[in-house]
Amino acid sequence: MKKDIHPEYRPVVFQDLSSDFAFLTRSTLRTKETTKWKDGEEYPLCKVEVSSKSHPFFTGKQRVASSGGRVDQFRKRYGNAGKNK
């Protein structure tokens, strides 16, 4: 295996900005920001917009895709006004 080509893993805190949820994991990510974690230690901080606490798939607030096509939805909404005679 070649030396000095593999990134170094280290503990990093990821913080979800939309749900105020944070978790500590290992990553190769480099950041300039740091934060104090629950154990009193200071770790690099990576701010993310979506995590498992805010993503619709994981929260159960997922929208169900409509089964009708766009044309059918248009006709349902506006009646036969959109049909060519």
PyMOL Python script that loads the backbone (N, CA, C, O; Angstrom):
from pymol import cmd

cmd.read_pdbstr("""\
ATOM      1  N   MET A   1       0.835  -1.171   0.000  1.00  0.00           N
ATOM      2  CA  MET A   1       0.000   0.000   0.000  1.00  0.00           C
ATOM      3  C   MET A   1       0.889   1.247   0.000  1.00  0.00           C
ATOM      4  O   MET A   1       1.878   1.300   0.731  1.00  0.00           O
ATOM      5  N   LYS A   2       0.548   2.234  -0.803  1.00  0.00           N
ATOM      6  CA  LYS A   2       1.342   3.456  -0.868  1.00  0.00           C
ATOM      7  C   LYS A   2       1.181   4.270   0.407  1.00  0.00           C
ATOM      8  O   LYS A   2       0.102   4.317   0.997  1.00  0.00           O
ATOM      9  N   LYS A   3       2.262   4.908   0.820  1.00  0.00           N
ATOM     10  CA  LYS A   3       2.237   5.731   2.023  1.00  0.00           C
ATOM     11  C   LYS A   3       1.827   7.154   1.682  1.00  0.00           C
ATOM     12  O   LYS A   3       2.037   7.623   0.563  1.00  0.00           O
ATOM     13  N   ASP A   4       1.249   7.826   2.643  1.00  0.00           N
ATOM     14  CA  ASP A   4       0.900   9.246   2.577  1.00  0.00           C
ATOM     15  C   ASP A   4      -0.110   9.618   1.495  1.00  0.00           C
ATOM     16  O   ASP A   4      -0.141  10.769   1.061  1.00  0.00           O
ATOM     17  N   ILE A   5      -0.946   8.659   1.042  1.00  0.00           N
ATOM     18  CA  ILE A   5      -1.982   9.012   0.074  1.00  0.00           C
ATOM     19  C   ILE A   5      -3.381   8.890   0.679  1.00  0.00           C
ATOM     20  O   ILE A   5      -4.350   9.390   0.106  1.00  0.00           O
ATOM     21  N   HIS A   6      -3.490   8.241   1.813  1.00  0.00           N
ATOM     22  CA  HIS A   6      -4.790   8.028   2.431  1.00  0.00           C
ATOM     23  C   HIS A   6      -5.102   9.157   3.410  1.00  0.00           C
ATOM     24  O   HIS A   6      -4.235   9.555   4.189  1.00  0.00           O
ATOM     25  N   PRO A   7      -6.328   9.678   3.381  1.00  0.00           N
ATOM     26  CA  PRO A   7      -6.678  10.766   4.300  1.00  0.00           C
ATOM     27  C   PRO A   7      -6.756  10.262   5.738  1.00  0.00           C
ATOM     28  O   PRO A   7      -6.984   9.079   5.988  1.00  0.00           O
ATOM     29  N   GLU A   8      -6.567  11.158   6.646  1.00  0.00           N
ATOM     30  CA  GLU A   8      -6.600  10.820   8.072  1.00  0.00           C
ATOM     31  C   GLU A   8      -8.024  11.010   8.600  1.00  0.00           C
ATOM     32  O   GLU A   8      -8.625  12.069   8.419  1.00  0.00           O
ATOM     33  N   TYR A   9      -8.556   9.976   9.253  1.00  0.00           N
ATOM     34  CA  TYR A   9      -9.875  10.076   9.879  1.00  0.00           C
ATOM     35  C   TYR A   9      -9.721  10.692  11.259  1.00  0.00           C
ATOM     36  O   TYR A   9      -8.768  10.401  11.982  1.00  0.00           O
ATOM     37  N   ARG A  10     -10.680  11.554  11.616  1.00  0.00           N
ATOM     38  CA  ARG A  10     -10.671  12.171  12.941  1.00  0.00           C
ATOM     39  C   ARG A  10     -12.110  12.449  13.338  1.00  0.00           C
ATOM     40  O   ARG A  10     -12.988  12.481  12.476  1.00  0.00           O
ATOM     41  N   PRO A  11     -12.370  12.650  14.622  1.00  0.00           N
ATOM     42  CA  PRO A  11     -13.747  12.947  15.058  1.00  0.00           C
ATOM     43  C   PRO A  11     -14.186  14.323  14.563  1.00  0.00           C
ATOM     44  O   PRO A  11     -13.437  15.295  14.655  1.00  0.00           O
ATOM     45  N   VAL A  12     -15.420  14.393  14.033  1.00  0.00           N
ATOM     46  CA  VAL A  12     -15.995  15.638  13.534  1.00  0.00           C
ATOM     47  C   VAL A  12     -17.452  15.693  13.978  1.00  0.00           C
ATOM     48  O   VAL A  12     -18.148  14.678  13.948  1.00  0.00           O
ATOM     49  N   VAL A  13     -17.921  16.877  14.391  1.00  0.00           N
ATOM     50  CA  VAL A  13     -19.324  17.075  14.756  1.00  0.00           C
ATOM     51  C   VAL A  13     -20.057  17.617  13.536  1.00  0.00           C
ATOM     52  O   VAL A  13     -19.646  18.618  12.951  1.00  0.00           O
ATOM     53  N   PHE A  14     -21.144  16.953  13.157  1.00  0.00           N
ATOM     54  CA  PHE A  14     -22.015  17.427  12.093  1.00  0.00           C
ATOM     55  C   PHE A  14     -23.263  18.000  12.738  1.00  0.00           C
ATOM     56  O   PHE A  14     -23.908  17.330  13.545  1.00  0.00           O
ATOM     57  N   GLN A  15     -23.614  19.242  12.387  1.00  0.00           N
ATOM     58  CA  GLN A  15     -24.770  19.911  12.982  1.00  0.00           C
ATOM     59  C   GLN A  15     -25.785  20.251  11.901  1.00  0.00           C
ATOM     60  O   GLN A  15     -25.467  20.922  10.919  1.00  0.00           O
ATOM     61  N   ASP A  16     -27.014  19.775  12.098  1.00  0.00           N
ATOM     62  CA  ASP A  16     -28.116  20.073  11.179  1.00  0.00           C
ATOM     63  C   ASP A  16     -28.685  21.433  11.560  1.00  0.00           C
ATOM     64  O   ASP A  16     -29.197  21.603  12.666  1.00  0.00           O
ATOM     65  N   LEU A  17     -28.600  22.387  10.667  1.00  0.00           N
ATOM     66  CA  LEU A  17     -29.032  23.747  10.957  1.00  0.00           C
ATOM     67  C   LEU A  17     -30.548  23.887  11.039  1.00  0.00           C
ATOM     68  O   LEU A  17     -31.044  24.772  11.735  1.00  0.00           O
ATOM     69  N   SER A  18     -31.284  23.038  10.347  1.00  0.00           N
ATOM     70  CA  SER A  18     -32.734  23.173  10.329  1.00  0.00           C
ATOM     71  C   SER A  18     -33.417  22.511  11.522  1.00  0.00           C
ATOM     72  O   SER A  18     -34.555  22.855  11.840  1.00  0.00           O
ATOM     73  N   SER A  19     -32.753  21.576  12.185  1.00  0.00           N
ATOM     74  CA  SER A  19     -33.408  20.892  13.302  1.00  0.00           C
ATOM     75  C   SER A  19     -32.611  20.971  14.605  1.00  0.00           C
ATOM     76  O   SER A  19     -33.019  20.384  15.607  1.00  0.00           O
ATOM     77  N   ASP A  20     -31.507  21.668  14.611  1.00  0.00           N
ATOM     78  CA  ASP A  20     -30.663  21.791  15.804  1.00  0.00           C
ATOM     79  C   ASP A  20     -30.261  20.417  16.343  1.00  0.00           C
ATOM     80  O   ASP A  20     -30.246  20.196  17.554  1.00  0.00           O
ATOM     81  N   PHE A  21     -29.939  19.509  15.442  1.00  0.00           N
ATOM     82  CA  PHE A  21     -29.505  18.159  15.768  1.00  0.00           C
ATOM     83  C   PHE A  21     -28.031  18.047  15.425  1.00  0.00           C
ATOM     84  O   PHE A  21     -27.601  18.535  14.380  1.00  0.00           O
ATOM     85  N   ALA A  22     -27.256  17.415  16.283  1.00  0.00           N
ATOM     86  CA  ALA A  22     -25.819  17.249  16.024  1.00  0.00           C
ATOM     87  C   ALA A  22     -25.401  15.834  16.388  1.00  0.00           C
ATOM     88  O   ALA A  22     -25.968  15.214  17.289  1.00  0.00           O
ATOM     89  N   PHE A  23     -24.404  15.336  15.675  1.00  0.00           N
ATOM     90  CA  PHE A  23     -23.851  14.022  15.994  1.00  0.00           C
ATOM     91  C   PHE A  23     -22.350  14.035  15.742  1.00  0.00           C
ATOM     92  O   PHE A  23     -21.841  14.771  14.896  1.00  0.00           O
ATOM     93  N   LEU A  24     -21.670  13.202  16.498  1.00  0.00           N
ATOM     94  CA  LEU A  24     -20.217  13.089  16.427  1.00  0.00           C
ATOM     95  C   LEU A  24     -19.873  11.797  15.704  1.00  0.00           C
ATOM     96  O   LEU A  24     -20.366  10.729  16.067  1.00  0.00           O
ATOM     97  N   THR A  25     -19.028  11.889  14.681  1.00  0.00           N
ATOM     98  CA  THR A  25     -18.596  10.714  13.937  1.00  0.00           C
ATOM     99  C   THR A  25     -17.188  10.957  13.406  1.00  0.00           C
ATOM    100  O   THR A  25     -16.636  12.046  13.565  1.00  0.00           O
ATOM    101  N   ARG A  26     -16.621   9.953  12.784  1.00  0.00           N
ATOM    102  CA  ARG A  26     -15.292  10.121  12.192  1.00  0.00           C
ATOM    103  C   ARG A  26     -15.437  10.537  10.745  1.00  0.00           C
ATOM    104  O   ARG A  26     -16.329  10.071  10.036  1.00  0.00           O
ATOM    105  N   SER A  27     -14.544  11.426  10.310  1.00  0.00           N
ATOM    106  CA  SER A  27     -14.592  11.914   8.940  1.00  0.00           C
ATOM    107  C   SER A  27     -13.213  12.425   8.537  1.00  0.00           C
ATOM    108  O   SER A  27     -12.356  12.675   9.385  1.00  0.00           O
ATOM    109  N   THR A  28     -13.014  12.577   7.236  1.00  0.00           N
ATOM    110  CA  THR A  28     -11.780  13.162   6.720  1.00  0.00           C
ATOM    111  C   THR A  28     -11.972  14.638   6.409  1.00  0.00           C
ATOM    112  O   THR A  28     -11.047  15.303   5.943  1.00  0.00           O
ATOM    113  N   LEU A  29     -13.166  15.149   6.665  1.00  0.00           N
ATOM    114  CA  LEU A  29     -13.511  16.531   6.365  1.00  0.00           C
ATOM    115  C   LEU A  29     -12.654  17.513   7.152  1.00  0.00           C
ATOM    116  O   LEU A  29     -12.395  17.312   8.338  1.00  0.00           O
ATOM    117  N   ARG A  30     -12.216  18.574   6.485  1.00  0.00           N
ATOM    118  CA  ARG A  30     -11.432  19.636   7.136  1.00  0.00           C
ATOM    119  C   ARG A  30     -12.294  20.887   7.221  1.00  0.00           C
ATOM    120  O   ARG A  30     -12.848  21.326   6.213  1.00  0.00           O
ATOM    121  N   THR A  31     -12.414  21.465   8.411  1.00  0.00           N
ATOM    122  CA  THR A  31     -13.167  22.701   8.588  1.00  0.00           C
ATOM    123  C   THR A  31     -12.373  23.656   9.470  1.00  0.00           C
ATOM    124  O   THR A  31     -11.461  23.248  10.190  1.00  0.00           O
ATOM    125  N   LYS A  32     -12.736  24.931   9.400  1.00  0.00           N
ATOM    126  CA  LYS A  32     -12.079  25.929  10.244  1.00  0.00           C
ATOM    127  C   LYS A  32     -12.855  26.159  11.536  1.00  0.00           C
ATOM    128  O   LYS A  32     -12.295  26.641  12.520  1.00  0.00           O
ATOM    129  N   GLU A  33     -14.150  25.816  11.537  1.00  0.00           N
ATOM    130  CA  GLU A  33     -14.979  26.009  12.721  1.00  0.00           C
ATOM    131  C   GLU A  33     -14.820  24.844  13.687  1.00  0.00           C
ATOM    132  O   GLU A  33     -14.561  23.714  13.274  1.00  0.00           O
ATOM    133  N   THR A  34     -14.977  25.129  14.975  1.00  0.00           N
ATOM    134  CA  THR A  34     -14.940  24.093  16.004  1.00  0.00           C
ATOM    135  C   THR A  34     -16.105  24.316  16.955  1.00  0.00           C
ATOM    136  O   THR A  34     -16.696  25.395  16.999  1.00  0.00           O
ATOM    137  N   THR A  35     -16.422  23.274  17.715  1.00  0.00           N
ATOM    138  CA  THR A  35     -17.486  23.357  18.708  1.00  0.00           C
ATOM    139  C   THR A  35     -17.138  22.461  19.887  1.00  0.00           C
ATOM    140  O   THR A  35     -16.383  21.499  19.748  1.00  0.00           O
ATOM    141  N   LYS A  36     -17.687  22.782  21.030  1.00  0.00           N
ATOM    142  CA  LYS A  36     -17.489  21.969  22.225  1.00  0.00           C
ATOM    143  C   LYS A  36     -18.579  20.915  22.256  1.00  0.00           C
ATOM    144  O   LYS A  36     -19.759  21.243  22.128  1.00  0.00           O
ATOM    145  N   TRP A  37     -18.204  19.652  22.423  1.00  0.00           N
ATOM    146  CA  TRP A  37     -19.143  18.537  22.421  1.00  0.00           C
ATOM    147  C   TRP A  37     -19.555  18.210  23.846  1.00  0.00           C
ATOM    148  O   TRP A  37     -19.030  18.796  24.793  1.00  0.00           O
ATOM    149  N   LYS A  38     -20.477  17.290  24.006  1.00  0.00           N
ATOM    150  CA  LYS A  38     -21.034  16.913  25.314  1.00  0.00           C
ATOM    151  C   LYS A  38     -19.988  16.390  26.281  1.00  0.00           C
ATOM    152  O   LYS A  38     -20.154  16.505  27.495  1.00  0.00           O
ATOM    153  N   ASP A  39     -18.908  15.816  25.755  1.00  0.00           N
ATOM    154  CA  ASP A  39     -17.863  15.266  26.616  1.00  0.00           C
ATOM    155  C   ASP A  39     -16.860  16.328  27.070  1.00  0.00           C
ATOM    156  O   ASP A  39     -15.897  16.016  27.770  1.00  0.00           O
ATOM    157  N   GLY A  40     -17.087  17.590  26.667  1.00  0.00           N
ATOM    158  CA  GLY A  40     -16.207  18.680  27.076  1.00  0.00           C
ATOM    159  C   GLY A  40     -15.048  18.930  26.119  1.00  0.00           C
ATOM    160  O   GLY A  40     -14.347  19.933  26.251  1.00  0.00           O
ATOM    161  N   GLU A  41     -14.839  18.044  25.168  1.00  0.00           N
ATOM    162  CA  GLU A  41     -13.765  18.194  24.188  1.00  0.00           C
ATOM    163  C   GLU A  41     -14.206  19.114  23.051  1.00  0.00           C
ATOM    164  O   GLU A  41     -15.402  19.266  22.804  1.00  0.00           O
ATOM    165  N   GLU A  42     -13.260  19.718  22.370  1.00  0.00           N
ATOM    166  CA  GLU A  42     -13.541  20.572  21.227  1.00  0.00           C
ATOM    167  C   GLU A  42     -13.223  19.803  19.944  1.00  0.00           C
ATOM    168  O   GLU A  42     -12.150  19.215  19.808  1.00  0.00           O
ATOM    169  N   TYR A  43     -14.179  19.819  19.001  1.00  0.00           N
ATOM    170  CA  TYR A  43     -14.051  19.081  17.749  1.00  0.00           C
ATOM    171  C   TYR A  43     -14.335  20.006  16.571  1.00  0.00           C
ATOM    172  O   TYR A  43     -15.003  21.027  16.732  1.00  0.00           O
ATOM    173  N   PRO A  44     -13.830  19.655  15.384  1.00  0.00           N
ATOM    174  CA  PRO A  44     -14.180  20.406  14.176  1.00  0.00           C
ATOM    175  C   PRO A  44     -15.688  20.324  13.937  1.00  0.00           C
ATOM    176  O   PRO A  44     -16.306  19.303  14.239  1.00  0.00           O
ATOM    177  N   LEU A  45     -16.285  21.389  13.400  1.00  0.00           N
ATOM    178  CA  LEU A  45     -17.726  21.457  13.186  1.00  0.00           C
ATOM    179  C   LEU A  45     -18.032  21.581  11.701  1.00  0.00           C
ATOM    180  O   LEU A  45     -17.455  22.414  11.003  1.00  0.00           O
ATOM    181  N   CYS A  46     -18.943  20.746  11.229  1.00  0.00           N
ATOM    182  CA  CYS A  46     -19.436  20.819   9.855  1.00  0.00           C
ATOM    183  C   CYS A  46     -20.935  21.064   9.919  1.00  0.00           C
ATOM    184  O   CYS A  46     -21.675  20.247  10.468  1.00  0.00           O
ATOM    185  N   LYS A  47     -21.387  22.180   9.362  1.00  0.00           N
ATOM    186  CA  LYS A  47     -22.808  22.513   9.360  1.00  0.00           C
ATOM    187  C   LYS A  47     -23.446  21.974   8.089  1.00  0.00           C
ATOM    188  O   LYS A  47     -22.955  22.208   6.985  1.00  0.00           O
ATOM    189  N   VAL A  48     -24.556  21.242   8.259  1.00  0.00           N
ATOM    190  CA  VAL A  48     -25.280  20.667   7.129  1.00  0.00           C
ATOM    191  C   VAL A  48     -26.722  21.169   7.136  1.00  0.00           C
ATOM    192  O   VAL A  48     -27.250  21.538   8.185  1.00  0.00           O
ATOM    193  N   GLU A  49     -27.345  21.181   5.982  1.00  0.00           N
ATOM    194  CA  GLU A  49     -28.718  21.670   5.883  1.00  0.00           C
ATOM    195  C   GLU A  49     -29.742  20.565   6.082  1.00  0.00           C
ATOM    196  O   GLU A  49     -30.874  20.840   6.479  1.00  0.00           O
ATOM    197  N   VAL A  50     -29.363  19.317   5.814  1.00  0.00           N
ATOM    198  CA  VAL A  50     -30.294  18.204   5.928  1.00  0.00           C
ATOM    199  C   VAL A  50     -29.599  17.030   6.606  1.00  0.00           C
ATOM    200  O   VAL A  50     -28.460  16.693   6.285  1.00  0.00           O
ATOM    201  N   SER A  51     -30.304  16.418   7.543  1.00  0.00           N
ATOM    202  CA  SER A  51     -29.811  15.189   8.180  1.00  0.00           C
ATOM    203  C   SER A  51     -30.999  14.251   8.350  1.00  0.00           C
ATOM    204  O   SER A  51     -32.092  14.539   7.863  1.00  0.00           O
ATOM    205  N   SER A  52     -30.796  13.150   9.025  1.00  0.00           N
ATOM    206  CA  SER A  52     -31.892  12.204   9.234  1.00  0.00           C
ATOM    207  C   SER A  52     -32.995  12.800  10.108  1.00  0.00           C
ATOM    208  O   SER A  52     -34.123  12.309  10.075  1.00  0.00           O
ATOM    209  N   LYS A  53     -32.706  13.834  10.882  1.00  0.00           N
ATOM    210  CA  LYS A  53     -33.722  14.473  11.730  1.00  0.00           C
ATOM    211  C   LYS A  53     -34.572  15.475  10.968  1.00  0.00           C
ATOM    212  O   LYS A  53     -35.630  15.871  11.458  1.00  0.00           O
ATOM    213  N   SER A  54     -34.145  15.898   9.785  1.00  0.00           N
ATOM    214  CA  SER A  54     -34.919  16.896   9.052  1.00  0.00           C
ATOM    215  C   SER A  54     -35.335  16.452   7.648  1.00  0.00           C
ATOM    216  O   SER A  54     -36.175  17.104   7.028  1.00  0.00           O
ATOM    217  N   HIS A  55     -34.773  15.369   7.138  1.00  0.00           N
ATOM    218  CA  HIS A  55     -35.120  14.915   5.790  1.00  0.00           C
ATOM    219  C   HIS A  55     -36.513  14.277   5.799  1.00  0.00           C
ATOM    220  O   HIS A  55     -36.808  13.465   6.676  1.00  0.00           O
ATOM    221  N   PRO A  56     -37.372  14.630   4.840  1.00  0.00           N
ATOM    222  CA  PRO A  56     -38.745  14.106   4.817  1.00  0.00           C
ATOM    223  C   PRO A  56     -38.837  12.584   4.798  1.00  0.00           C
ATOM    224  O   PRO A  56     -39.784  12.028   5.354  1.00  0.00           O
ATOM    225  N   PHE A  57     -37.905  11.909   4.191  1.00  0.00           N
ATOM    226  CA  PHE A  57     -37.954  10.449   4.147  1.00  0.00           C
ATOM    227  C   PHE A  57     -37.853   9.852   5.549  1.00  0.00           C
ATOM    228  O   PHE A  57     -38.564   8.900   5.869  1.00  0.00           O
ATOM    229  N   PHE A  58     -36.979  10.401   6.378  1.00  0.00           N
ATOM    230  CA  PHE A  58     -36.754   9.858   7.713  1.00  0.00           C
ATOM    231  C   PHE A  58     -37.749  10.379   8.746  1.00  0.00           C
ATOM    232  O   PHE A  58     -37.982   9.716   9.757  1.00  0.00           O
ATOM    233  N   THR A  59     -38.339  11.549   8.516  1.00  0.00           N
ATOM    234  CA  THR A  59     -39.264  12.134   9.483  1.00  0.00           C
ATOM    235  C   THR A  59     -40.693  11.665   9.276  1.00  0.00           C
ATOM    236  O   THR A  59     -41.537  11.869  10.149  1.00  0.00           O
ATOM    237  N   GLY A  60     -40.984  11.039   8.137  1.00  0.00           N
ATOM    238  CA  GLY A  60     -42.336  10.569   7.861  1.00  0.00           C
ATOM    239  C   GLY A  60     -43.226  11.651   7.283  1.00  0.00           C
ATOM    240  O   GLY A  60     -44.421  11.421   7.099  1.00  0.00           O
ATOM    241  N   LYS A  61     -42.690  12.807   6.994  1.00  0.00           N
ATOM    242  CA  LYS A  61     -43.460  13.904   6.421  1.00  0.00           C
ATOM    243  C   LYS A  61     -43.253  13.959   4.918  1.00  0.00           C
ATOM    244  O   LYS A  61     -43.220  15.031   4.313  1.00  0.00           O
ATOM    245  N   GLN A  62     -43.117  12.793   4.338  1.00  0.00           N
ATOM    246  CA  GLN A  62     -42.846  12.695   2.915  1.00  0.00           C
ATOM    247  C   GLN A  62     -44.109  12.937   2.110  1.00  0.00           C
ATOM    248  O   GLN A  62     -45.182  12.453   2.470  1.00  0.00           O
ATOM    249  N   ARG A  63     -43.987  13.684   1.019  1.00  0.00           N
ATOM    250  CA  ARG A  63     -45.116  13.909   0.123  1.00  0.00           C
ATOM    251  C   ARG A  63     -45.281  12.690  -0.768  1.00  0.00           C
ATOM    252  O   ARG A  63     -44.300  12.110  -1.234  1.00  0.00           O
ATOM    253  N   VAL A  64     -46.504  12.316  -0.995  1.00  0.00           N
ATOM    254  CA  VAL A  64     -46.781  11.201  -1.882  1.00  0.00           C
ATOM    255  C   VAL A  64     -46.951  11.758  -3.288  1.00  0.00           C
ATOM    256  O   VAL A  64     -47.705  12.705  -3.512  1.00  0.00           O
ATOM    257  N   ALA A  65     -46.247  11.160  -4.216  1.00  0.00           N
ATOM    258  CA  ALA A  65     -46.340  11.603  -5.606  1.00  0.00           C
ATOM    259  C   ALA A  65     -47.721  11.279  -6.142  1.00  0.00           C
ATOM    260  O   ALA A  65     -48.256  10.204  -5.873  1.00  0.00           O
ATOM    261  N   SER A  66     -48.294  12.188  -6.888  1.00  0.00           N
ATOM    262  CA  SER A  66     -49.632  11.961  -7.427  1.00  0.00           C
ATOM    263  C   SER A  66     -49.567  10.876  -8.499  1.00  0.00           C
ATOM    264  O   SER A  66     -48.569  10.741  -9.207  1.00  0.00           O
ATOM    265  N   SER A  67     -50.630  10.122  -8.601  1.00  0.00           N
ATOM    266  CA  SER A  67     -50.653   9.036  -9.572  1.00  0.00           C
ATOM    267  C   SER A  67     -51.100   9.505 -10.944  1.00  0.00           C
ATOM    268  O   SER A  67     -50.809   8.852 -11.945  1.00  0.00           O
ATOM    269  N   GLY A  68     -51.805  10.628 -11.005  1.00  0.00           N
ATOM    270  CA  GLY A  68     -52.272  11.145 -12.292  1.00  0.00           C
ATOM    271  C   GLY A  68     -51.193  11.930 -12.998  1.00  0.00           C
ATOM    272  O   GLY A  68     -50.301  12.494 -12.364  1.00  0.00           O
ATOM    273  N   GLY A  69     -51.280  11.961 -14.305  1.00  0.00           N
ATOM    274  CA  GLY A  69     -50.323  12.720 -15.086  1.00  0.00           C
ATOM    275  C   GLY A  69     -50.649  14.204 -15.074  1.00  0.00           C
ATOM    276  O   GLY A  69     -51.687  14.611 -14.552  1.00  0.00           O
ATOM    277  N   ARG A  70     -49.781  14.999 -15.639  1.00  0.00           N
ATOM    278  CA  ARG A  70     -49.975  16.455 -15.663  1.00  0.00           C
ATOM    279  C   ARG A  70     -51.207  16.853 -16.477  1.00  0.00           C
ATOM    280  O   ARG A  70     -51.944  17.762 -16.096  1.00  0.00           O
ATOM    281  N   VAL A  71     -51.420  16.178 -17.581  1.00  0.00           N
ATOM    282  CA  VAL A  71     -52.571  16.510 -18.420  1.00  0.00           C
ATOM    283  C   VAL A  71     -53.860  16.199 -17.673  1.00  0.00           C
ATOM    284  O   VAL A  71     -54.795  17.000 -17.689  1.00  0.00           O
ATOM    285  N   ASP A  72     -53.917  15.046 -17.023  1.00  0.00           N
ATOM    286  CA  ASP A  72     -55.108  14.681 -16.254  1.00  0.00           C
ATOM    287  C   ASP A  72     -55.355  15.650 -15.109  1.00  0.00           C
ATOM    288  O   ASP A  72     -56.502  15.996 -14.825  1.00  0.00           O
ATOM    289  N   GLN A  73     -54.304  16.084 -14.460  1.00  0.00           N
ATOM    290  CA  GLN A  73     -54.457  17.059 -13.379  1.00  0.00           C
ATOM    291  C   GLN A  73     -54.990  18.379 -13.919  1.00  0.00           C
ATOM    292  O   GLN A  73     -55.840  19.011 -13.291  1.00  0.00           O
ATOM    293  N   PHE A  74     -54.496  18.797 -15.078  1.00  0.00           N
ATOM    294  CA  PHE A  74     -54.964  20.041 -15.701  1.00  0.00           C
ATOM    295  C   PHE A  74     -56.445  19.930 -16.039  1.00  0.00           C
ATOM    296  O   PHE A  74     -57.224  20.834 -15.737  1.00  0.00           O
ATOM    297  N   ARG A  75     -56.827  18.832 -16.660  1.00  0.00           N
ATOM    298  CA  ARG A  75     -58.234  18.641 -17.039  1.00  0.00           C
ATOM    299  C   ARG A  75     -59.140  18.568 -15.823  1.00  0.00           C
ATOM    300  O   ARG A  75     -60.257  19.084 -15.848  1.00  0.00           O
ATOM    301  N   LYS A  76     -58.677  17.944 -14.778  1.00  0.00           N
ATOM    302  CA  LYS A  76     -59.472  17.854 -13.553  1.00  0.00           C
ATOM    303  C   LYS A  76     -59.670  19.244 -12.945  1.00  0.00           C
ATOM    304  O   LYS A  76     -60.749  19.566 -12.447  1.00  0.00           O
ATOM    305  N   ARG A  77     -58.640  20.044 -12.991  1.00  0.00           N
ATOM    306  CA  ARG A  77     -58.693  21.373 -12.388  1.00  0.00           C
ATOM    307  C   ARG A  77     -59.514  22.340 -13.235  1.00  0.00           C
ATOM    308  O   ARG A  77     -60.316  23.105 -12.698  1.00  0.00           O
ATOM    309  N   TYR A  78     -59.321  22.314 -14.554  1.00  0.00           N
ATOM    310  CA  TYR A  78     -59.944  23.314 -15.421  1.00  0.00           C
ATOM    311  C   TYR A  78     -61.052  22.752 -16.308  1.00  0.00           C
ATOM    312  O   TYR A  78     -61.608  23.475 -17.135  1.00  0.00           O
ATOM    313  N   GLY A  79     -61.369  21.505 -16.149  1.00  0.00           N
ATOM    314  CA  GLY A  79     -62.447  20.922 -16.950  1.00  0.00           C
ATOM    315  C   GLY A  79     -62.020  20.688 -18.374  1.00  0.00           C
ATOM    316  O   GLY A  79     -60.851  20.419 -18.649  1.00  0.00           O
ATOM    317  N   ASN A  80     -62.961  20.789 -19.270  1.00  0.00           N
ATOM    318  CA  ASN A  80     -62.703  20.530 -20.697  1.00  0.00           C
ATOM    319  C   ASN A  80     -62.196  21.770 -21.426  1.00  0.00           C
ATOM    320  O   ASN A  80     -62.053  21.738 -22.648  1.00  0.00           O
ATOM    321  N   ALA A  81     -61.924  22.848 -20.721  1.00  0.00           N
ATOM    322  CA  ALA A  81     -61.470  24.073 -21.367  1.00  0.00           C
ATOM    323  C   ALA A  81     -60.129  23.871 -22.068  1.00  0.00           C
ATOM    324  O   ALA A  81     -59.829  24.580 -23.028  1.00  0.00           O
ATOM    325  N   GLY A  82     -59.315  22.915 -21.607  1.00  0.00           N
ATOM    326  CA  GLY A  82     -58.009  22.695 -22.190  1.00  0.00           C
ATOM    327  C   GLY A  82     -58.013  21.760 -23.378  1.00  0.00           C
ATOM    328  O   GLY A  82     -56.984  21.612 -24.038  1.00  0.00           O
ATOM    329  N   LYS A  83     -59.154  21.112 -23.679  1.00  0.00           N
ATOM    330  CA  LYS A  83     -59.213  20.153 -24.787  1.00  0.00           C
ATOM    331  C   LYS A  83     -59.398  20.886 -26.111  1.00  0.00           C
ATOM    332  O   LYS A  83     -60.107  21.889 -26.191  1.00  0.00           O
ATOM    333  N   ASN A  84     -58.749  20.365 -27.140  1.00  0.00           N
ATOM    334  CA  ASN A  84     -58.962  20.881 -28.494  1.00  0.00           C
ATOM    335  C   ASN A  84     -60.164  20.193 -29.093  1.00  0.00           C
ATOM    336  O   ASN A  84     -60.355  18.994 -28.895  1.00  0.00           O
ATOM    337  N   LYS A  85     -60.978  20.933 -29.825  1.00  0.00           N
ATOM    338  CA  LYS A  85     -62.169  20.350 -30.451  1.00  0.00           C
ATOM    339  C   LYS A  85     -61.945  20.058 -31.893  1.00  0.00           C
ATOM    340  O   LYS A  85     -62.846  19.564 -32.571  1.00  0.00           O
TER     341      LYS A  85
END
""", "prot")
cmd.dss("prot")
cmd.show_as("cartoon", "prot")
cmd.util.cbc("prot")
cmd.orient("prot")
